[in-house]
Amino acid sequence: MNIHEMQQAVRDAKNTLSSADSQAEDMARILIGRLKKVGNSHILSTLKKELRTWNIHTGQWMDQQ
């Protein structure tokens, strides 16, 4: 892989992540009522850990401490 191919791969990865970020709300809506069907405990643990930084009262993400 040469430098130009690597730069293109990084641009492609950034575009993919940007597209996923723009779809996050729709994906989260799909998960409502379906998390009990997730069999991978690591995925569930990671989701739970991330949601701990969500402040339901302010509607904002808290800074990690």
PDB file of N, CA, C, O and CB in Angstrom:
ATOM      1  N   MET A   1       0.859  -1.170   0.000  1.00  0.00           N
ATOM      2  CA  MET A   1       0.000   0.000   0.000  1.00  0.00           C
ATOM      3  C   MET A   1       0.909   1.237   0.000  1.00  0.00           C
ATOM      4  O   MET A   1       1.812   1.354   0.828  1.00  0.00           O
ATOM      5  CB  MET A   1      -0.979  -0.004   1.239  1.00  0.00           C
ATOM      6  N   ASN A   2       0.657   2.148  -0.932  1.00  0.00           N
ATOM      7  CA  ASN A   2       1.450   3.371  -0.962  1.00  0.00           C
ATOM      8  C   ASN A   2       0.746   4.482  -0.176  1.00  0.00           C
ATOM      9  O   ASN A   2      -0.372   4.300   0.305  1.00  0.00           O
ATOM     10  CB  ASN A   2       1.700   3.816  -2.419  1.00  0.00           C
ATOM     11  N   ILE A   3       1.403   5.611  -0.053  1.00  0.00           N
ATOM     12  CA  ILE A   3       0.894   6.701   0.774  1.00  0.00           C
ATOM     13  C   ILE A   3      -0.456   7.224   0.282  1.00  0.00           C
ATOM     14  O   ILE A   3      -1.311   7.580   1.093  1.00  0.00           O
ATOM     15  CB  ILE A   3       1.899   7.834   0.807  1.00  0.00           C
ATOM     16  N   HIS A   4      -0.654   7.274  -1.028  1.00  0.00           N
ATOM     17  CA  HIS A   4      -1.914   7.780  -1.575  1.00  0.00           C
ATOM     18  C   HIS A   4      -3.076   6.827  -1.290  1.00  0.00           C
ATOM     19  O   HIS A   4      -4.193   7.257  -1.003  1.00  0.00           O
ATOM     20  CB  HIS A   4      -1.781   8.004  -3.082  1.00  0.00           C
ATOM     21  N   GLU A   5      -2.796   5.547  -1.373  1.00  0.00           N
ATOM     22  CA  GLU A   5      -3.818   4.553  -1.034  1.00  0.00           C
ATOM     23  C   GLU A   5      -4.163   4.610   0.453  1.00  0.00           C
ATOM     24  O   GLU A   5      -5.323   4.456   0.834  1.00  0.00           O
ATOM     25  CB  GLU A   5      -3.341   3.139  -1.411  1.00  0.00           C
ATOM     26  N   MET A   6      -3.151   4.832   1.285  1.00  0.00           N
ATOM     27  CA  MET A   6      -3.392   4.935   2.719  1.00  0.00           C
ATOM     28  C   MET A   6      -4.208   6.188   3.033  1.00  0.00           C
ATOM     29  O   MET A   6      -5.126   6.137   3.851  1.00  0.00           O
ATOM     30  CB  MET A   6      -2.059   4.955   3.490  1.00  0.00           C
ATOM     31  N   GLN A   7      -3.883   7.304   2.395  1.00  0.00           N
ATOM     32  CA  GLN A   7      -4.643   8.535   2.604  1.00  0.00           C
ATOM     33  C   GLN A   7      -6.097   8.360   2.161  1.00  0.00           C
ATOM     34  O   GLN A   7      -7.010   8.848   2.827  1.00  0.00           O
ATOM     35  CB  GLN A   7      -3.993   9.701   1.842  1.00  0.00           C
ATOM     36  N   GLN A   8      -6.313   7.672   1.049  1.00  0.00           N
ATOM     37  CA  GLN A   8      -7.665   7.422   0.567  1.00  0.00           C
ATOM     38  C   GLN A   8      -8.413   6.507   1.538  1.00  0.00           C
ATOM     39  O   GLN A   8      -9.603   6.705   1.783  1.00  0.00           O
ATOM     40  CB  GLN A   8      -7.630   6.799  -0.844  1.00  0.00           C
ATOM     41  N   ALA A   9      -7.727   5.515   2.086  1.00  0.00           N
ATOM     42  CA  ALA A   9      -8.354   4.616   3.049  1.00  0.00           C
ATOM     43  C   ALA A   9      -8.777   5.387   4.300  1.00  0.00           C
ATOM     44  O   ALA A   9      -9.848   5.129   4.849  1.00  0.00           O
ATOM     45  CB  ALA A   9      -7.393   3.467   3.422  1.00  0.00           C
ATOM     46  N   VAL A  10      -7.953   6.322   4.753  1.00  0.00           N
ATOM     47  CA  VAL A  10      -8.295   7.127   5.924  1.00  0.00           C
ATOM     48  C   VAL A  10      -9.493   8.024   5.599  1.00  0.00           C
ATOM     49  O   VAL A  10     -10.400   8.156   6.421  1.00  0.00           O
ATOM     50  CB  VAL A  10      -7.077   7.982   6.381  1.00  0.00           C
ATOM     51  N   ARG A  11      -9.509   8.633   4.425  1.00  0.00           N
ATOM     52  CA  ARG A  11     -10.665   9.460   4.024  1.00  0.00           C
ATOM     53  C   ARG A  11     -11.938   8.620   3.970  1.00  0.00           C
ATOM     54  O   ARG A  11     -12.997   9.052   4.426  1.00  0.00           O
ATOM     55  CB  ARG A  11     -10.412  10.124   2.645  1.00  0.00           C
ATOM     56  N   ASP A  12     -11.826   7.413   3.408  1.00  0.00           N
ATOM     57  CA  ASP A  12     -12.987   6.521   3.340  1.00  0.00           C
ATOM     58  C   ASP A  12     -13.481   6.155   4.739  1.00  0.00           C
ATOM     59  O   ASP A  12     -14.687   6.123   4.985  1.00  0.00           O
ATOM     60  CB  ASP A  12     -12.638   5.246   2.555  1.00  0.00           C
ATOM     61  N   ALA A  13     -12.551   5.881   5.651  1.00  0.00           N
ATOM     62  CA  ALA A  13     -12.931   5.538   7.029  1.00  0.00           C
ATOM     63  C   ALA A  13     -13.630   6.713   7.702  1.00  0.00           C
ATOM     64  O   ALA A  13     -14.628   6.523   8.398  1.00  0.00           O
ATOM     65  CB  ALA A  13     -11.691   5.119   7.847  1.00  0.00           C
ATOM     66  N   LYS A  14     -13.111   7.936   7.500  1.00  0.00           N
ATOM     67  CA  LYS A  14     -13.748   9.124   8.073  1.00  0.00           C
ATOM     68  C   LYS A  14     -15.156   9.304   7.526  1.00  0.00           C
ATOM     69  O   LYS A  14     -16.075   9.633   8.276  1.00  0.00           O
ATOM     70  CB  LYS A  14     -12.910  10.375   7.788  1.00  0.00           C
ATOM     71  N   ASN A  15     -15.334   9.093   6.232  1.00  0.00           N
ATOM     72  CA  ASN A  15     -16.668   9.212   5.627  1.00  0.00           C
ATOM     73  C   ASN A  15     -17.626   8.162   6.178  1.00  0.00           C
ATOM     74  O   ASN A  15     -18.797   8.450   6.425  1.00  0.00           O
ATOM     75  CB  ASN A  15     -16.575   9.082   4.103  1.00  0.00           C
ATOM     76  N   THR A  16     -17.125   6.949   6.369  1.00  0.00           N
ATOM     77  CA  THR A  16     -17.958   5.882   6.921  1.00  0.00           C
ATOM     78  C   THR A  16     -18.397   6.220   8.340  1.00  0.00           C
ATOM     79  O   THR A  16     -19.566   6.052   8.688  1.00  0.00           O
ATOM     80  CB  THR A  16     -17.204   4.546   6.904  1.00  0.00           C
ATOM     81  N   LEU A  17     -17.454   6.699   9.167  1.00  0.00           N
ATOM     82  CA  LEU A  17     -17.789   7.069  10.544  1.00  0.00           C
ATOM     83  C   LEU A  17     -18.763   8.248  10.578  1.00  0.00           C
ATOM     84  O   LEU A  17     -19.669   8.278  11.411  1.00  0.00           O
ATOM     85  CB  LEU A  17     -16.513   7.418  11.327  1.00  0.00           C
ATOM     86  N   SER A  18     -18.586   9.198   9.697  1.00  0.00           N
ATOM     87  CA  SER A  18     -19.493  10.341   9.633  1.00  0.00           C
ATOM     88  C   SER A  18     -20.907   9.891   9.262  1.00  0.00           C
ATOM     89  O   SER A  18     -21.884  10.379   9.829  1.00  0.00           O
ATOM     90  CB  SER A  18     -18.979  11.376   8.617  1.00  0.00           C
ATOM     91  N   SER A  19     -21.013   8.970   8.321  1.00  0.00           N
ATOM     92  CA  SER A  19     -22.325   8.436   7.938  1.00  0.00           C
ATOM     93  C   SER A  19     -22.974   7.690   9.096  1.00  0.00           C
ATOM     94  O   SER A  19     -24.174   7.832   9.332  1.00  0.00           O
ATOM     95  CB  SER A  19     -22.194   7.507   6.726  1.00  0.00           C
ATOM     96  N   ALA A  20     -22.189   6.896   9.821  1.00  0.00           N
ATOM     97  CA  ALA A  20     -22.721   6.158  10.971  1.00  0.00           C
ATOM     98  C   ALA A  20     -23.187   7.125  12.055  1.00  0.00           C
ATOM     99  O   ALA A  20     -24.236   6.914  12.664  1.00  0.00           O
ATOM    100  CB  ALA A  20     -21.655   5.192  11.538  1.00  0.00           C
ATOM    101  N   ASP A  21     -22.413   8.188  12.302  1.00  0.00           N
ATOM    102  CA  ASP A  21     -22.795   9.176  13.308  1.00  0.00           C
ATOM    103  C   ASP A  21     -24.116   9.853  12.949  1.00  0.00           C
ATOM    104  O   ASP A  21     -24.934  10.131  13.826  1.00  0.00           O
ATOM    105  CB  ASP A  21     -21.693  10.225  13.464  1.00  0.00           C
ATOM    106  N   SER A  22     -24.317  10.114  11.677  1.00  0.00           N
ATOM    107  CA  SER A  22     -25.553  10.782  11.271  1.00  0.00           C
ATOM    108  C   SER A  22     -26.762   9.860  11.395  1.00  0.00           C
ATOM    109  O   SER A  22     -27.897  10.336  11.423  1.00  0.00           O
ATOM    110  CB  SER A  22     -25.431  11.285   9.839  1.00  0.00           C
ATOM    111  N   GLN A  23     -26.541   8.567  11.468  1.00  0.00           N
ATOM    112  CA  GLN A  23     -27.623   7.594  11.591  1.00  0.00           C
ATOM    113  C   GLN A  23     -27.812   7.102  13.023  1.00  0.00           C
ATOM    114  O   GLN A  23     -28.663   6.247  13.267  1.00  0.00           O
ATOM    115  CB  GLN A  23     -27.358   6.419  10.684  1.00  0.00           C
ATOM    116  N   ALA A  24     -27.041   7.620  13.967  1.00  0.00           N
ATOM    117  CA  ALA A  24     -27.047   7.114  15.343  1.00  0.00           C
ATOM    118  C   ALA A  24     -28.434   7.189  15.983  1.00  0.00           C
ATOM    119  O   ALA A  24     -28.852   6.243  16.651  1.00  0.00           O
ATOM    120  CB  ALA A  24     -26.051   7.897  16.187  1.00  0.00           C
ATOM    121  N   GLU A  25     -29.148   8.289  15.791  1.00  0.00           N
ATOM    122  CA  GLU A  25     -30.466   8.420  16.412  1.00  0.00           C
ATOM    123  C   GLU A  25     -31.441   7.379  15.869  1.00  0.00           C
ATOM    124  O   GLU A  25     -32.209   6.790  16.630  1.00  0.00           O
ATOM    125  CB  GLU A  25     -31.023   9.828  16.184  1.00  0.00           C
ATOM    126  N   ASP A  26     -31.414   7.153  14.566  1.00  0.00           N
ATOM    127  CA  ASP A  26     -32.295   6.134  13.978  1.00  0.00           C
ATOM    128  C   ASP A  26     -31.939   4.743  14.487  1.00  0.00           C
ATOM    129  O   ASP A  26     -32.824   3.935  14.769  1.00  0.00           O
ATOM    130  CB  ASP A  26     -32.209   6.168  12.443  1.00  0.00           C
ATOM    131  N   MET A  27     -30.640   4.465  14.605  1.00  0.00           N
ATOM    132  CA  MET A  27     -30.221   3.155  15.107  1.00  0.00           C
ATOM    133  C   MET A  27     -30.646   2.969  16.558  1.00  0.00           C
ATOM    134  O   MET A  27     -31.101   1.891  16.941  1.00  0.00           O
ATOM    135  CB  MET A  27     -28.700   2.991  14.978  1.00  0.00           C
ATOM    136  N   ALA A  28     -30.500   4.015  17.362  1.00  0.00           N
ATOM    137  CA  ALA A  28     -30.900   3.930  18.774  1.00  0.00           C
ATOM    138  C   ALA A  28     -32.407   3.683  18.887  1.00  0.00           C
ATOM    139  O   ALA A  28     -32.845   2.898  19.728  1.00  0.00           O
ATOM    140  CB  ALA A  28     -30.510   5.230  19.533  1.00  0.00           C
ATOM    141  N   ARG A  29     -33.185   4.337  18.058  1.00  0.00           N
ATOM    142  CA  ARG A  29     -34.640   4.154  18.072  1.00  0.00           C
ATOM    143  C   ARG A  29     -35.006   2.695  17.763  1.00  0.00           C
ATOM    144  O   ARG A  29     -35.946   2.149  18.340  1.00  0.00           O
ATOM    145  CB  ARG A  29     -35.312   5.103  17.049  1.00  0.00           C
ATOM    146  N   ILE A  30     -34.270   2.088  16.868  1.00  0.00           N
ATOM    147  CA  ILE A  30     -34.511   0.684  16.507  1.00  0.00           C
ATOM    148  C   ILE A  30     -34.219  -0.241  17.687  1.00  0.00           C
ATOM    149  O   ILE A  30     -34.867  -1.277  17.835  1.00  0.00           O
ATOM    150  CB  ILE A  30     -33.646   0.281  15.294  1.00  0.00           C
ATOM    151  N   LEU A  31     -33.243   0.126  18.533  1.00  0.00           N
ATOM    152  CA  LEU A  31     -32.850  -0.722  19.661  1.00  0.00           C
ATOM    153  C   LEU A  31     -33.870  -0.755  20.797  1.00  0.00           C
ATOM    154  O   LEU A  31     -33.889  -1.702  21.584  1.00  0.00           O
ATOM    155  CB  LEU A  31     -31.537  -0.257  20.200  1.00  0.00           C
ATOM    156  N   ILE A  32     -34.715   0.269  20.888  1.00  0.00           N
ATOM    157  CA  ILE A  32     -35.680   0.328  21.986  1.00  0.00           C
ATOM    158  C   ILE A  32     -36.548  -0.941  21.963  1.00  0.00           C
ATOM    159  O   ILE A  32     -37.172  -1.267  20.953  1.00  0.00           O
ATOM    160  CB  ILE A  32     -36.569   1.617  21.878  1.00  0.00           C
ATOM    161  N   GLY A  33     -36.568  -1.634  23.086  1.00  0.00           N
ATOM    162  CA  GLY A  33     -37.362  -2.854  23.206  1.00  0.00           C
ATOM    163  C   GLY A  33     -36.691  -4.094  22.651  1.00  0.00           C
ATOM    164  O   GLY A  33     -37.273  -5.178  22.692  1.00  0.00           O
ATOM    165  N   ARG A  34     -35.483  -3.960  22.134  1.00  0.00           N
ATOM    166  CA  ARG A  34     -34.814  -5.105  21.519  1.00  0.00           C
ATOM    167  C   ARG A  34     -33.498  -5.486  22.193  1.00  0.00           C
ATOM    168  O   ARG A  34     -32.866  -6.464  21.792  1.00  0.00           O
ATOM    169  CB  ARG A  34     -34.559  -4.815  20.077  1.00  0.00           C
ATOM    170  N   LEU A  35     -33.069  -4.730  23.215  1.00  0.00           N
ATOM    171  CA  LEU A  35     -31.775  -5.012  23.832  1.00  0.00           C
ATOM    172  C   LEU A  35     -31.723  -6.379  24.501  1.00  0.00           C
ATOM    173  O   LEU A  35     -30.645  -6.962  24.619  1.00  0.00           O
ATOM    174  CB  LEU A  35     -31.450  -3.948  24.844  1.00  0.00           C
ATOM    175  N   LYS A  36     -32.864  -6.902  24.941  1.00  0.00           N
ATOM    176  CA  LYS A  36     -32.867  -8.226  25.581  1.00  0.00           C
ATOM    177  C   LYS A  36     -32.499  -9.329  24.589  1.00  0.00           C
ATOM    178  O   LYS A  36     -32.175 -10.447  24.991  1.00  0.00           O
ATOM    179  CB  LYS A  36     -34.245  -8.518  26.195  1.00  0.00           C
ATOM    180  N   LYS A  37     -32.547  -9.018  23.313  1.00  0.00           N
ATOM    181  CA  LYS A  37     -32.186 -10.006  22.288  1.00  0.00           C
ATOM    182  C   LYS A  37     -30.695 -10.004  21.993  1.00  0.00           C
ATOM    183  O   LYS A  37     -30.210 -10.855  21.249  1.00  0.00           O
ATOM    184  CB  LYS A  37     -32.958  -9.739  21.006  1.00  0.00           C
ATOM    185  N   VAL A  38     -29.959  -9.050  22.573  1.00  0.00           N
ATOM    186  CA  VAL A  38     -28.514  -8.991  22.373  1.00  0.00           C
ATOM    187  C   VAL A  38     -27.875 -10.025  23.288  1.00  0.00           C
ATOM    188  O   VAL A  38     -28.021  -9.951  24.507  1.00  0.00           O
ATOM    189  CB  VAL A  38     -27.950  -7.553  22.659  1.00  0.00           C
ATOM    190  N   GLY A  39     -27.177 -10.975  22.716  1.00  0.00           N
ATOM    191  CA  GLY A  39     -26.594 -12.057  23.490  1.00  0.00           C
ATOM    192  C   GLY A  39     -25.161 -11.806  23.916  1.00  0.00           C
ATOM    193  O   GLY A  39     -24.632 -12.540  24.751  1.00  0.00           O
ATOM    194  N   ASN A  40     -24.525 -10.794  23.367  1.00  0.00           N
ATOM    195  CA  ASN A  40     -23.130 -10.518  23.669  1.00  0.00           C
ATOM    196  C   ASN A  40     -23.047  -9.600  24.880  1.00  0.00           C
ATOM    197  O   ASN A  40     -23.384  -8.419  24.796  1.00  0.00           O
ATOM    198  CB  ASN A  40     -22.416  -9.889  22.452  1.00  0.00           C
ATOM    199  N   SER A  41     -22.598 -10.144  26.001  1.00  0.00           N
ATOM    200  CA  SER A  41     -22.571  -9.370  27.239  1.00  0.00           C
ATOM    201  C   SER A  41     -21.564  -8.218  27.174  1.00  0.00           C
ATOM    202  O   SER A  41     -21.749  -7.204  27.846  1.00  0.00           O
ATOM    203  CB  SER A  41     -22.239 -10.280  28.413  1.00  0.00           C
ATOM    204  N   HIS A  42     -20.523  -8.358  26.388  1.00  0.00           N
ATOM    205  CA  HIS A  42     -19.543  -7.270  26.254  1.00  0.00           C
ATOM    206  C   HIS A  42     -20.193  -6.045  25.605  1.00  0.00           C
ATOM    207  O   HIS A  42     -19.970  -4.917  26.043  1.00  0.00           O
ATOM    208  CB  HIS A  42     -18.319  -7.734  25.417  1.00  0.00           C
ATOM    209  N   ILE A  43     -20.983  -6.266  24.580  1.00  0.00           N
ATOM    210  CA  ILE A  43     -21.671  -5.156  23.916  1.00  0.00           C
ATOM    211  C   ILE A  43     -22.623  -4.471  24.890  1.00  0.00           C
ATOM    212  O   ILE A  43     -22.654  -3.243  24.970  1.00  0.00           O
ATOM    213  CB  ILE A  43     -22.443  -5.655  22.671  1.00  0.00           C
ATOM    214  N   LEU A  44     -23.394  -5.257  25.628  1.00  0.00           N
ATOM    215  CA  LEU A  44     -24.330  -4.687  26.596  1.00  0.00           C
ATOM    216  C   LEU A  44     -23.596  -3.924  27.695  1.00  0.00           C
ATOM    217  O   LEU A  44     -24.034  -2.846  28.097  1.00  0.00           O
ATOM    218  CB  LEU A  44     -25.194  -5.789  27.211  1.00  0.00           C
ATOM    219  N   SER A  45     -22.493  -4.470  28.180  1.00  0.00           N
ATOM    220  CA  SER A  45     -21.717  -3.798  29.226  1.00  0.00           C
ATOM    221  C   SER A  45     -21.157  -2.470  28.720  1.00  0.00           C
ATOM    222  O   SER A  45     -21.151  -1.473  29.443  1.00  0.00           O
ATOM    223  CB  SER A  45     -20.573  -4.703  29.712  1.00  0.00           C
ATOM    224  N   THR A  46     -20.693  -2.469  27.490  1.00  0.00           N
ATOM    225  CA  THR A  46     -20.143  -1.249  26.909  1.00  0.00           C
ATOM    226  C   THR A  46     -21.228  -0.193  26.731  1.00  0.00           C
ATOM    227  O   THR A  46     -20.994   0.984  27.006  1.00  0.00           O
ATOM    228  CB  THR A  46     -19.475  -1.552  25.565  1.00  0.00           C
ATOM    229  N   LEU A  47     -22.408  -0.599  26.276  1.00  0.00           N
ATOM    230  CA  LEU A  47     -23.523   0.341  26.152  1.00  0.00           C
ATOM    231  C   LEU A  47     -23.912   0.921  27.505  1.00  0.00           C
ATOM    232  O   LEU A  47     -24.133   2.125  27.636  1.00  0.00           O
ATOM    233  CB  LEU A  47     -24.728  -0.346  25.515  1.00  0.00           C
ATOM    234  N   LYS A  48     -23.992   0.053  28.506  1.00  0.00           N
ATOM    235  CA  LYS A  48     -24.379   0.509  29.839  1.00  0.00           C
ATOM    236  C   LYS A  48     -23.352   1.485  30.400  1.00  0.00           C
ATOM    237  O   LYS A  48     -23.716   2.494  31.004  1.00  0.00           O
ATOM    238  CB  LYS A  48     -24.546  -0.685  30.786  1.00  0.00           C
ATOM    239  N   LYS A  49     -22.083   1.192  30.206  1.00  0.00           N
ATOM    240  CA  LYS A  49     -21.017   2.072  30.693  1.00  0.00           C
ATOM    241  C   LYS A  49     -21.114   3.442  30.014  1.00  0.00           C
ATOM    242  O   LYS A  49     -20.962   4.470  30.673  1.00  0.00           O
ATOM    243  CB  LYS A  49     -19.623   1.436  30.436  1.00  0.00           C
ATOM    244  N   GLU A  50     -21.361   3.461  28.729  1.00  0.00           N
ATOM    245  CA  GLU A  50     -21.466   4.735  28.015  1.00  0.00           C
ATOM    246  C   GLU A  50     -22.697   5.520  28.462  1.00  0.00           C
ATOM    247  O   GLU A  50     -22.638   6.742  28.598  1.00  0.00           O
ATOM    248  CB  GLU A  50     -21.517   4.495  26.501  1.00  0.00           C
ATOM    249  N   LEU A  51     -23.794   4.835  28.687  1.00  0.00           N
ATOM    250  CA  LEU A  51     -25.025   5.521  29.100  1.00  0.00           C
ATOM    251  C   LEU A  51     -24.921   6.101  30.502  1.00  0.00           C
ATOM    252  O   LEU A  51     -25.699   6.986  30.859  1.00  0.00           O
ATOM    253  CB  LEU A  51     -26.201   4.566  29.035  1.00  0.00           C
ATOM    254  N   ARG A  52     -23.973   5.621  31.307  1.00  0.00           N
ATOM    255  CA  ARG A  52     -23.783   6.195  32.641  1.00  0.00           C
ATOM    256  C   ARG A  52     -23.374   7.661  32.573  1.00  0.00           C
ATOM    257  O   ARG A  52     -23.569   8.400  33.538  1.00  0.00           O
ATOM    258  CB  ARG A  52     -22.734   5.403  33.410  1.00  0.00           C
ATOM    259  N   THR A  53     -22.809   8.092  31.446  1.00  0.00           N
ATOM    260  CA  THR A  53     -22.380   9.482  31.311  1.00  0.00           C
ATOM    261  C   THR A  53     -23.484  10.374  30.739  1.00  0.00           C
ATOM    262  O   THR A  53     -23.250  11.554  30.475  1.00  0.00           O
ATOM    263  CB  THR A  53     -21.145   9.558  30.427  1.00  0.00           C
ATOM    264  N   TRP A  54     -24.674   9.824  30.547  1.00  0.00           N
ATOM    265  CA  TRP A  54     -25.819  10.600  30.064  1.00  0.00           C
ATOM    266  C   TRP A  54     -26.593  11.110  31.283  1.00  0.00           C
ATOM    267  O   TRP A  54     -27.008  10.325  32.134  1.00  0.00           O
ATOM    268  CB  TRP A  54     -26.747   9.734  29.120  1.00  0.00           C
ATOM    269  N   ASN A  55     -26.780  12.417  31.358  1.00  0.00           N
ATOM    270  CA  ASN A  55     -27.531  13.009  32.460  1.00  0.00           C
ATOM    271  C   ASN A  55     -28.968  13.217  32.001  1.00  0.00           C
ATOM    272  O   ASN A  55     -29.248  14.110  31.200  1.00  0.00           O
ATOM    273  CB  ASN A  55     -26.889  14.357  32.929  1.00  0.00           C
ATOM    274  N   ILE A  56     -29.870  12.398  32.505  1.00  0.00           N
ATOM    275  CA  ILE A  56     -31.268  12.442  32.079  1.00  0.00           C
ATOM    276  C   ILE A  56     -31.938  13.757  32.478  1.00  0.00           C
ATOM    277  O   ILE A  56     -32.894  14.191  31.835  1.00  0.00           O
ATOM    278  CB  ILE A  56     -32.037  11.264  32.675  1.00  0.00           C
ATOM    279  N   HIS A  57     -31.437  14.389  33.540  1.00  0.00           N
ATOM    280  CA  HIS A  57     -32.046  15.628  34.032  1.00  0.00           C
ATOM    281  C   HIS A  57     -31.674  16.842  33.184  1.00  0.00           C
ATOM    282  O   HIS A  57     -32.494  17.736  32.976  1.00  0.00           O
ATOM    283  CB  HIS A  57     -31.632  15.870  35.470  1.00  0.00           C
ATOM    284  N   THR A  58     -30.427  16.867  32.694  1.00  0.00           N
ATOM    285  CA  THR A  58     -29.993  18.001  31.878  1.00  0.00           C
ATOM    286  C   THR A  58     -30.107  17.721  30.384  1.00  0.00           C
ATOM    287  O   THR A  58     -30.078  18.641  29.566  1.00  0.00           O
ATOM    288  CB  THR A  58     -28.565  18.366  32.218  1.00  0.00           C
ATOM    289  N   GLY A  59     -30.237  16.436  30.036  1.00  0.00           N
ATOM    290  CA  GLY A  59     -30.298  16.074  28.623  1.00  0.00           C
ATOM    291  C   GLY A  59     -28.955  16.256  27.915  1.00  0.00           C
ATOM    292  O   GLY A  59     -28.894  16.508  26.712  1.00  0.00           O
ATOM    293  N   GLN A  60     -27.882  16.122  28.697  1.00  0.00           N
ATOM    294  CA  GLN A  60     -26.544  16.292  28.126  1.00  0.00           C
ATOM    295  C   GLN A  60     -25.612  15.182  28.594  1.00  0.00           C
ATOM    296  O   GLN A  60     -25.832  14.549  29.626  1.00  0.00           O
ATOM    297  CB  GLN A  60     -25.965  17.664  28.507  1.00  0.00           C
ATOM    298  N   TRP A  61     -24.570  14.968  27.809  1.00  0.00           N
ATOM    299  CA  TRP A  61     -23.533  14.015  28.194  1.00  0.00           C
ATOM    300  C   TRP A  61     -22.621  14.694  29.189  1.00  0.00           C
ATOM    301  O   TRP A  61     -22.245  15.851  29.004  1.00  0.00           O
ATOM    302  CB  TRP A  61     -22.731  13.503  26.957  1.00  0.00           C
ATOM    303  N   MET A  62     -22.264  13.987  30.240  1.00  0.00           N
ATOM    304  CA  MET A  62     -21.342  14.508  31.252  1.00  0.00           C
ATOM    305  C   MET A  62     -19.918  14.227  30.798  1.00  0.00           C
ATOM    306  O   MET A  62     -19.661  13.262  30.078  1.00  0.00           O
ATOM    307  CB  MET A  62     -21.616  13.873  32.655  1.00  0.00           C
ATOM    308  N   ASP A  63     -19.005  15.073  31.223  1.00  0.00           N
ATOM    309  CA  ASP A  63     -17.598  14.850  30.940  1.00  0.00           C
ATOM    310  C   ASP A  63     -17.126  13.651  31.735  1.00  0.00           C
ATOM    311  O   ASP A  63     -17.529  13.450  32.880  1.00  0.00           O
ATOM    312  CB  ASP A  63     -16.752  16.102  31.272  1.00  0.00           C
ATOM    313  N   GLN A  64     -16.284  12.871  31.128  1.00  0.00           N
ATOM    314  CA  GLN A  64     -15.704  11.727  31.847  1.00  0.00           C
ATOM    315  C   GLN A  64     -14.762  12.258  32.904  1.00  0.00           C
ATOM    316  O   GLN A  64     -13.980  13.170  32.637  1.00  0.00           O
ATOM    317  CB  GLN A  64     -14.957  10.753  30.876  1.00  0.00           C
ATOM    318  N   GLN A  65     -14.825  11.700  34.102  1.00  0.00           N
ATOM    319  CA  GLN A  65     -13.982  12.161  35.199  1.00  0.00           C
ATOM    320  C   GLN A  65     -12.933  11.166  35.532  1.00  0.00           C
ATOM    321  O   GLN A  65     -12.131  11.395  36.438  1.00  0.00           O
ATOM    322  CB  GLN A  65     -14.796  12.453  36.413  1.00  0.00           C
TER     323      GLN A  65
END
